[in-house]
Amino acid sequence: MTAPHPDTWIRVLPKGLFCEPGDFFIDPQAGVHRAVISHGHSDHARPDHDAVLGTPETLAIMTARLGEGRAGRVQQPLRYGESIEQNGVRITLVPAGHVLGSAQVVLEWRGSRIVVSGDYKRQADPTCAPFEPVPCDVFVTEATFALPVFQHPPARAEMRRLLESVALFPERAHLVGCYALGKCQRLISELRAAGYQKPIYLHGAQASMCALYERFGVGLGELQPVPRPAKRGATVLPGEIVLAPPSAESNPWARRLAEPVTALASGWMRVRQRAKARGVELPLVVSDHADWPDLLETIAEVGAPEVWVTHGREDALIHALEGRGIRGRALHLLGREEDEGEAEAPAEEESA
């Protein structure tokens, strides 16, 4: 019997990718009866599903961010490499290398296999399990940085640039914009690996996710809240590194820092105009998404004759795949963020 093509049993509905024989969605954009969640970023992990399947880490992240009850009325943890069957569809989660607990969703039905990558990266990251390529009939990929200009340098090299700036401006604080889930913890770990053992200071919006990472065994060293100045008009933390949400620099909260050097850690910092438009003094090209070479290498590794693209620079990637004899298809899924989680955490005034 010929195995059914995945486009006969995986459908694109307004709420997202739907597995028809299994009767579940993958990363749906609104509440559904049954959801498989690839990772905890808010554009993939929405509230108010009846039942949610994900890695234990992803379920914990969803609960921390959405609250008890809104992160799935029933939660079903599935560890990497384990499999379950849902109405005859075999579901396996394998590491995606994006953030803690992030997973590719491997679906098998009647001899046909599709891999839904979620968001992923191929660079080494000490805070999460590395991406594992899985051969498949159809590979569903993101394309956030699917243009040849995007070639991310090693994160450790960018951390050296940050530490060189700290040494050069000891009278100034360094305020590094980074997202609360994934990027923040990766920067801390890379700084520790580069030999930086001083306390790292956190905006209040970053602290809870760092605590969750440590609960899952990811050591981050000494972390401290940003103190309030001793008197009105004074500033704090010259020569120190402060991690905060990307928009914190424009918040009154930042005025307490000693003449801060503004930095932003993002793959978009490869585009100088973006850094200049945001007034970023120290752009750090650190991304939690695959760059152009890694996208192409990953697609070659999984060996799928057909690739579906969920969001990002679909046209460029599909054109490149055609030249390699691979059929590409843009899914045009709604609700996917392309700016590395910019909507993740507001830079609200931290509580006392």
C-alpha positions in Angstrom: 0.0 0.0 0.0 1.3 3.5 -0.9 1.8 5.7 2.1 -0.5 8.7 2.0 1.1 12.1 1.2 1.1 14.4 4.3 -1.0 16.9 2.4 -3.9 14.4 2.6 -3.9 14.3 6.4 -2.4 17.6 7.5 -4.5 20.6 6.8 -4.0 24.4 7.2 -7.0 25.8 9.0 -7.6 29.3 10.3 -6.4 28.2 13.8 -3.2 26.6 12.4 -1.9 23.2 11.3 -4.4 20.4 11.9 -3.7 16.7 11.9 -7.0 15.2 10.7 -6.7 11.5 11.7 -5.2 12.4 15.0 -7.8 15.2 15.7 -5.3 17.7 17.1 -3.6 21.0 16.2 0.1 21.9 16.3 0.8 25.3 17.8 -2.7 26.6 17.2 -3.4 30.4 17.3 -6.5 30.1 19.5 -8.0 27.7 22.0 -8.7 24.3 20.7 -9.8 20.9 22.1 -6.4 19.3 21.7 -3.0 20.9 21.0 0.6 19.8 20.6 2.9 22.7 21.5 6.4 23.0 20.1 7.8 25.5 22.7 6.8 28.2 25.2 7.0 31.5 23.2 3.7 33.2 23.1 3.2 33.1 19.3 3.2 29.3 19.5 1.9 28.6 23.0 -1.6 30.2 23.3 -3.9 29.9 26.3 -7.2 28.1 26.8 -6.7 24.7 25.1 -8.7 21.8 26.6 -5.7 19.5 26.4 -2.0 20.3 25.8 0.8 17.9 24.9 4.4 19.2 25.1 7.7 18.6 26.8 7.7 18.9 30.6 9.8 22.1 30.3 7.3 23.6 27.8 4.4 22.8 30.0 6.1 24.4 33.0 6.9 27.5 30.9 3.3 27.8 29.7 2.0 27.4 33.3 4.4 30.1 34.5 3.4 32.5 31.8 -0.3 31.8 31.4 -1.3 30.7 34.9 -2.8 27.5 36.2 -5.8 26.4 34.1 -5.0 28.6 31.1 -2.0 26.5 30.0 -4.2 23.5 29.2 -7.0 22.2 31.3 -5.3 18.8 30.9 -1.5 18.7 30.4 0.3 15.7 29.0 4.1 15.7 29.3 6.1 13.9 26.6 9.9 13.7 27.0 12.3 13.8 24.1 12.4 10.6 22.1 9.2 9.1 23.7 6.2 8.4 21.5 2.5 8.1 22.0 -0.3 7.3 19.6 -3.4 9.4 19.1 -6.1 7.9 16.9 -3.4 5.9 15.1 -1.0 8.9 14.6 2.3 8.4 16.3 3.6 11.5 18.0 7.3 12.0 19.0 9.0 15.1 20.2 12.7 15.7 19.4 14.9 18.6 20.4 14.7 21.8 18.3 17.5 23.8 19.9 15.5 27.0 20.1 14.8 27.4 23.9 14.5 25.2 26.9 12.1 22.4 26.1 11.6 23.3 22.5 10.7 20.4 20.3 10.1 19.3 16.7 6.9 17.5 16.4 7.3 14.2 14.4 4.1 12.7 13.1 3.8 9.3 11.5 0.6 7.8 10.0 0.3 4.8 7.7 4.0 4.9 6.7 4.1 8.7 6.1 6.2 11.0 8.2 6.0 14.8 8.6 8.3 16.8 10.9 7.0 20.2 12.2 10.1 22.0 13.4 8.6 24.9 15.3 11.3 27.5 15.7 14.9 26.2 15.8 18.5 27.0 15.6 21.7 25.0 14.9 24.2 27.0 16.9 25.4 25.5 20.2 23.4 26.7 23.2 24.3 25.6 26.7 20.8 26.2 28.0 18.9 23.7 25.8 19.2 20.4 24.0 20.6 20.7 20.5 18.6 20.3 17.3 18.3 16.7 16.0 17.6 16.2 12.3 14.9 13.6 11.5 14.5 12.2 8.0 11.0 12.7 6.7 8.6 13.0 3.7 7.7 16.6 4.4 9.7 19.1 6.6 7.8 22.1 8.0 10.3 24.9 8.7 10.3 28.5 9.8 12.2 31.0 7.6 12.7 34.0 10.0 16.2 34.7 8.6 15.9 33.1 5.2 18.0 35.6 3.2 21.7 35.1 2.3 22.6 38.3 4.3 21.8 36.5 7.5 24.8 34.6 8.7 25.0 34.6 12.4 28.5 34.8 14.1 29.3 32.5 17.0 27.5 33.8 20.1 30.7 33.6 22.1 32.4 36.1 19.7 29.5 38.6 20.4 29.9 38.1 24.1 33.6 39.0 23.7 32.5 42.3 22.0 30.2 43.0 24.9 33.0 42.3 27.5 35.4 44.5 25.6 32.9 47.4 25.7 32.4 46.9 29.5 36.2 47.1 29.9 36.4 50.2 27.7 33.6 52.1 29.5 33.9 51.2 33.2 31.9 54.3 34.2 28.8 53.2 32.3 26.3 50.4 32.8 25.6 48.1 29.8 21.9 47.6 29.2 21.4 44.6 27.0 17.9 44.1 25.4 17.0 40.5 25.2 13.8 38.4 25.4 12.8 36.9 28.7 12.5 33.3 27.5 15.6 31.8 25.9 17.7 34.7 24.8 18.2 36.0 28.3 19.4 32.7 29.7 21.6 32.0 26.7 23.4 35.3 27.1 24.0 34.6 30.8 25.4 31.2 30.0 27.6 32.5 27.2 28.9 35.2 29.5 29.8 32.6 32.1 31.5 30.5 29.6 33.5 33.5 28.5 34.8 33.8 32.1 32.5 36.6 33.4 31.6 35.5 37.0 30.4 38.8 38.4 26.7 39.2 39.3 24.5 39.9 36.3 21.6 42.3 37.0 18.1 41.6 35.7 15.0 43.7 35.0 12.1 42.3 37.0 10.5 40.9 33.8 13.5 38.5 33.3 13.8 37.0 36.8 11.0 34.4 36.9 12.1 32.6 33.7 15.7 32.5 34.9 14.4 30.9 38.1 12.5 28.3 36.0 15.6 27.5 33.9 17.6 26.9 37.1 14.8 24.7 38.4 15.4 22.5 35.4 19.1 22.3 36.1 20.5 25.2 34.0 23.0 27.0 36.2 23.2 30.7 35.6 25.5 31.9 38.4 24.7 34.9 40.6 21.8 37.1 39.4 20.6 40.2 41.1 17.7 42.6 40.7 18.6 46.2 39.6 18.8 48.2 42.8 17.1 51.6 43.3 19.4 54.6 43.6 20.1 55.6 47.2 18.9 59.2 46.5 16.8 61.0 43.9 18.8 61.7 40.8 21.6 59.2 41.5 22.4 56.3 39.2 23.6 52.8 39.8 25.7 49.9 38.4 28.6 51.6 36.5 30.7 48.9 34.9 27.9 46.2 35.3 25.8 44.2 32.8 22.0 44.6 33.0 19.6 42.3 31.0 16.2 43.7 30.3 13.3 43.4 27.7 14.2 45.1 24.4 12.0 48.1 25.0 13.3 48.8 28.5 15.7 51.5 27.3 12.8 53.8 26.5 11.2 53.2 29.9 11.7 55.5 32.9 13.1 52.5 34.7 16.4 52.8 32.7 17.1 56.2 34.1 18.4 54.7 37.3 21.4 53.2 35.4 24.7 54.9 35.1 24.9 56.4 31.5 23.9 53.1 30.0 25.5 51.7 26.8 22.4 50.4 24.9 22.8 47.0 23.4 20.4 44.6 21.7 20.9 40.9 21.2 19.0 39.8 18.0 19.7 38.3 14.6 18.2 41.5 13.2 21.2 43.4 14.4 22.9 42.1 11.3 21.0 44.9 9.5 22.7 48.1 10.4 19.7 50.3 9.6 17.6 48.4 12.2 20.2 49.0 14.9 20.5 52.7 13.9 16.8 53.2 13.8 16.5 51.9 17.3 19.4 53.9 18.7 21.4 50.8 19.6 25.0 51.6 20.4 26.2 48.0 20.6 24.3 45.7 18.3 24.9 42.0 19.2 24.1 39.5 16.5 22.8 36.7 18.7 19.8 34.8 17.4 17.7 31.8 18.6 16.7 31.1 15.0 18.6 29.3 12.2 20.4 31.6 9.7 20.5 31.1 5.9 23.3 28.5 5.8 21.8 26.5 8.6 18.3 26.5 7.1 19.7 25.1 3.9 22.0 22.6 5.7 19.1 21.4 7.9 16.8 20.8 4.9 19.6 18.9 3.2 20.1 16.8 6.3 16.5 15.8 6.8 16.3 14.8 3.1 12.6 15.7 2.6 11.6 16.0 -1.1 9.0 18.7 0.0 9.3 21.6 2.5 6.5 23.7 3.9 7.4 27.1 5.2 5.4 28.5 8.1 6.5 32.1 8.4 9.4 34.5 7.5 11.1 35.0 4.2 9.2 32.2 2.4 9.8 33.3 -1.2 13.6 33.4 -0.9 13.8 30.0 0.7 11.3 28.4 -1.7 13.3 29.8 -4.7 16.5 28.4 -3.3 15.0 25.0 -2.7 13.7 24.9 -6.3 17.3 25.1 -7.5 18.0 22.0 -5.4 15.2 20.0 -6.7 13.0 20.4 -3.6 9.4 21.4 -3.8 8.5 24.3 -1.5 5.2 25.5 -0.3 4.3 28.6 1.8 1.7 27.9 4.5 1.0 31.6 5.4 0.1 30.7 9.0 -1.3 33.6 10.9 0.0 35.0 14.2 3.7 34.1 13.9 6.2 36.7 15.2 9.2 37.3 13.0 11.1 39.6 15.4 12.5 36.9 17.8 9.7 37.3 20.3 9.4 41.1 20.4 5.9 40.7 21.8 7.1 38.4 24.5 7.5 40.7 27.6 6.6 44.3 28.1 9.2 46.5 29.8 6.8 47.5 32.6 8.1 49.3 35.7 9.4 46.5 37.9 7.9 46.1 41.3 9.9 46.9 44.4 
